[in-house]
Amino acid sequence: MTLASPRVIGLPHPPLSDGEILLRAWAAEDVPALVRACADPLIQRYTSVRIPYTPEDAQMLVDAGRTDTVLPLAVTDAHTGELLGAVGLHAVDDRRSRTEIGYWTVPWARRQGVALAALQMLAAWAMADPPGLALARVELYAEPDNLPSQQVAEAAGFVRADLVRGGIALRGRRRDVVRFVLERAANPAKFQ
């Protein structure tokens, strides 16, 4: 008996870009920039990166790559290739037609529309008909005091749904999160 290998989420093709930023797979050459980025106190506060974040940690992210439920992408300057952030799908569930999305940006790329553009492109692709994933729902979680992230979510069309008490475990303790939802049914023409 042979077991079928699990499906790996395919990379968006063509790669997602608005001409200014490009979403692409992580690569070995991203390791030094990833280590610098993950030394940022806000990235450490709101994400699960190890502290301190080492080159070995960065290489593990690069090596882990895509699975059947995860699609991690680097957000880069479309012209220079400079790392500007990260965006990814997590907990992709074809059966329930939903996923979670997360993102961060390097300090020098904040308040320039990078997070918004990356979030909009990947969420739209996740809900678009094939070659997109054709999912019905994308959820985003932000801590209550992370107002910039909440503002990005709302600007991208996500709707504030509810406060999830103890919704995430981070650094050994449960934290409340605000859940935001983007649904294909709310604007089906946008995601075809």
Buried (B, 14 or more C-beta within 10 A) or exposed (E): EEEEEEEEBEBBEEEBBEEEBBBBBBEEEBBEBBBBBBBBEBBBBBBEBEEEBEEEBBBEBBEEBBBEBBBBBBBBBBEEBEBBBBBBBBEBEBEEBBBBBBBBBBEEBBEEBBBBBBBBBBBBBBBBEEEBBBBBBBBBBBBEEBEBBBEBBEEBBBEBEEEBEEBBEEEEEEBBBBBBBBBBEEEEEEBE
